[in-house]
Amino acid sequence: MRKKIITLLTCSALAVSLLVGCGSDKNDTTNVTTKSDKQTSDTTGNKSSDTSGTSTSDTSGASDETTASETQSSESGDNNSDNPVASLPEGTDSLMNISVHSLILCTADLDIKYDMSDSDYFWNAVAYAVAGYGSAFSKQTDENGNILFTTEQVKEFAASIWGGYDPSTDLPPMPNAITAFGYASEPGLYSFPGSDFNSTKVVPYECTDNGDSTYSVKVKLMINDDDNLEISKWNVTIAPSTYSGSSSPIFKYKIVSFSPAS
């Protein structure tokens, strides 16, 4: 039942296009337009988080002024007595509200264990994150309105979701079966469809310092409305990010393990 609820809430059209491969041609990214005059999306996917004013980045993926990671962790969820929010290390908001949120939605749709070696899973998880939140960090779209990311921007998102990925190496090959997003050597950009994940939110409710620079965090996926209906619970281990491709990184932490909680 929970999986059915998640699927309904996370834009099933996006899930089908990403997982099955229905969508635009993966090489159709040649017509690039800028959208510097457009407003960017909320980088947290949380009605309770105040990051809607986050400025867009240049092609390095770094924010011009601030990023979602600079918001206070106490803003990342509902603060009423029924849904207490755990105290997290400073700078984890972007990871929780973008990477963890997107990974939960993708994992629920795939119904698979966290495994970076699965290239389909690797790319779909990255695509979910870019589709939901990438427009806040890129000023470029193609003629179809798809979000355009540089290789470095994709690497930064990937490194936050897949803690075992070394961003100094090449990205793994993109599966041929996936056509809803892809890479075009001309103009040298990745193209991803956009989506809206604001109907759900991630609420951390327990955090343990493991004493080795990692933290074990328990989170809830909840419907983002006044009722705050709980959908599922997840265990996430996070560690400081090792990404060094930007002077102003989006993510200060990365996911190193991830699984459903009982």
C-alpha positions in Angstrom: 0.0 0.0 0.0 2.8 2.4 0.9 4.5 1.8 -2.5 1.2 2.5 -4.3 0.8 5.8 -2.4 4.4 6.8 -3.2 3.9 6.1 -6.9 0.7 8.2 -7.0 2.4 11.1 -5.3 5.7 11.1 -7.2 4.4 11.8 -10.7 3.9 8.3 -12.3 4.5 9.7 -15.7 8.0 10.7 -14.7 8.7 7.3 -13.2 7.5 5.5 -16.3 9.6 7.7 -18.6 12.7 7.3 -16.6 12.5 3.6 -15.7 11.0 2.2 -18.9 12.7 4.6 -21.3 9.7 6.3 -22.9 10.4 10.0 -23.7 12.4 12.3 -25.8 15.4 11.3 -27.8 18.4 11.1 -25.6 20.4 13.1 -28.1 17.9 15.9 -28.5 19.8 18.5 -26.5 21.3 20.6 -29.4 19.0 23.6 -29.1 20.0 25.4 -25.9 18.3 28.4 -24.5 19.0 30.2 -21.3 16.4 30.8 -18.6 18.1 33.5 -16.6 14.9 35.5 -16.5 12.9 32.6 -15.2 12.3 31.8 -11.5 14.0 28.7 -10.2 12.2 26.0 -8.3 12.3 25.4 -4.6 15.5 23.4 -4.0 14.2 21.6 -0.9 10.8 20.3 -2.1 9.5 21.3 1.4 6.8 23.8 2.0 8.2 24.3 5.5 11.7 25.1 4.2 12.6 28.7 3.2 14.9 28.2 0.3 12.7 29.4 -2.6 14.9 32.4 -2.9 18.0 30.4 -3.7 19.8 31.9 -6.6 20.8 29.8 -9.6 24.3 28.7 -10.3 26.6 29.0 -13.3 27.6 25.9 -15.2 29.8 24.7 -12.4 26.7 23.9 -10.3 27.7 26.3 -7.5 25.1 28.8 -6.2 25.7 32.5 -6.9 25.0 33.5 -3.3 23.6 30.7 -1.2 22.6 27.1 -1.5 19.9 24.9 0.1 22.7 23.5 2.4 22.9 26.7 4.2 19.4 26.6 5.6 18.9 25.5 9.2 18.2 21.8 9.7 15.3 22.6 12.0 13.5 23.9 9.0 13.6 20.7 7.0 10.4 19.2 8.4 7.3 19.7 10.5 8.1 20.8 14.0 4.9 19.9 15.8 4.9 17.3 18.7 3.6 14.5 16.5 6.6 14.8 14.1 9.7 16.0 16.0 12.7 16.8 13.8 16.1 15.4 14.7 19.0 17.7 15.2 21.4 17.1 12.3 24.9 18.3 11.5 25.1 21.7 10.0 24.9 21.7 6.2 22.8 18.6 5.7 19.7 20.2 4.4 20.5 19.9 0.7 21.4 16.3 1.1 18.2 15.5 3.0 15.8 17.6 0.9 17.2 16.8 -2.5 19.3 13.6 -2.5 17.6 11.6 0.2 14.2 12.6 -0.9 14.8 11.7 -4.6 16.6 8.5 -3.6 13.6 7.4 -1.6 11.2 8.1 -4.4 13.4 6.3 -7.0 14.1 3.3 -4.8 10.4 2.8 -4.0 9.6 2.9 -7.7 12.4 0.5 -8.6 11.8 -1.7 -5.5 15.5 -2.5 -5.3 18.3 -2.3 -2.7 20.8 0.5 -2.6 23.4 -0.6 -5.1 25.7 1.8 -7.1 26.9 -1.1 -9.3 23.4 -1.2 -10.9 23.9 1.3 -13.7 20.1 1.7 -14.3 19.6 2.4 -10.6 22.6 4.8 -10.6 21.3 6.9 -13.4 17.7 6.8 -12.5 18.5 8.0 -8.9 20.5 10.9 -10.3 17.8 11.7 -12.9 15.2 11.9 -10.1 17.3 14.4 -8.2 18.0 16.5 -11.3 14.4 16.3 -12.5 13.0 17.4 -9.1 15.6 20.1 -8.2 18.1 20.7 -11.0 16.4 23.8 -12.3 17.6 25.6 -9.2 21.2 25.0 -10.2 21.1 25.4 -14.0 20.3 28.3 -16.2 20.0 26.3 -19.4 17.2 24.3 -21.0 16.7 22.7 -24.4 13.8 23.5 -26.8 11.6 21.0 -24.9 12.2 22.6 -21.6 14.4 19.9 -20.3 17.1 20.8 -17.7 20.6 20.8 -19.1 23.5 19.9 -16.8 27.2 19.9 -17.4 29.2 16.7 -16.6 30.5 18.3 -13.4 27.0 19.2 -12.2 25.9 15.6 -12.8 28.9 14.3 -10.9 28.2 16.5 -8.0 24.6 15.2 -7.7 25.8 11.6 -8.3 28.5 11.9 -5.6 25.9 13.1 -3.0 23.6 10.1 -3.7 26.2 7.4 -4.3 28.9 7.9 -1.6 31.0 5.2 -3.2 31.3 7.0 -6.5 34.6 8.8 -7.1 33.8 12.1 -8.8 37.3 12.4 -10.1 36.6 9.4 -12.4 34.2 9.3 -15.4 30.5 8.7 -14.9 29.4 5.2 -15.6 28.0 4.5 -19.1 24.4 5.5 -19.4 22.1 2.4 -20.2 21.0 2.4 -23.8 17.4 1.4 -22.8 17.0 4.8 -21.1 15.9 7.5 -23.5 14.0 10.0 -21.4 17.3 11.6 -20.5 20.8 11.4 -22.0 24.0 13.1 -23.2 24.7 14.9 -26.4 28.4 15.5 -27.3 27.2 18.6 -29.0 26.7 20.9 -27.0 28.3 18.6 -24.4 25.4 18.6 -21.9 23.1 16.1 -20.2 19.4 16.6 -20.6 16.8 15.7 -18.0 13.0 16.2 -17.8 11.7 18.3 -15.0 9.2 17.3 -12.3 7.7 18.5 -9.1 8.1 16.4 -5.9 6.5 19.0 -3.5 3.7 16.6 -2.6 6.0 14.7 -0.3 8.8 15.7 2.1 11.6 14.1 4.1 11.5 14.5 7.9 14.6 13.3 9.9 13.4 12.1 13.3 16.5 10.5 14.8 20.2 11.1 14.3 23.2 9.3 15.9 26.8 10.4 15.8 28.8 7.3 15.1 32.1 8.9 16.2 33.9 8.3 12.9 32.6 11.4 11.0 29.5 9.4 9.9 25.9 9.9 11.2 23.1 7.4 11.2 19.8 9.2 10.4 16.3 7.8 10.5 13.9 9.7 8.2 10.2 9.6 7.3 8.7 10.2 3.9 5.6 12.2 4.5 2.8 13.8 2.6 3.6 17.5 2.5 0.3 18.9 3.7 -1.4 19.8 7.0 -2.1 16.2 7.8 1.5 15.1 7.5 0.6 11.5 6.7 3.6 9.1 7.1 4.3 7.0 4.0 7.5 5.2 4.9 10.6 5.2 7.1 14.2 4.9 6.0 17.7 4.4 7.4 20.4 6.7 6.0 24.1 6.8 6.9 25.8 10.1 5.8 29.4 11.3 5.8 31.1 14.5 4.8 31.3 15.0 1.1 34.5 14.4 -0.7 33.4 16.2 -3.9 36.0 18.9 -4.8 34.8 20.0 -8.3 33.3 23.3 -7.1 34.4 26.1 -4.9 30.9 26.4 -3.6 29.5 22.9 -3.3 25.8 22.2 -3.1 26.2 19.2 -0.9 28.4 19.2 2.3 27.4 15.6 3.0 26.9 12.4 1.0 24.9 9.2 1.4 27.0 6.1 2.2 24.3 3.6 3.0 20.5 3.5 2.6 17.8 1.0 3.4 14.1 0.8 4.4 13.4 1.0 8.2 11.1 -1.5 9.8 
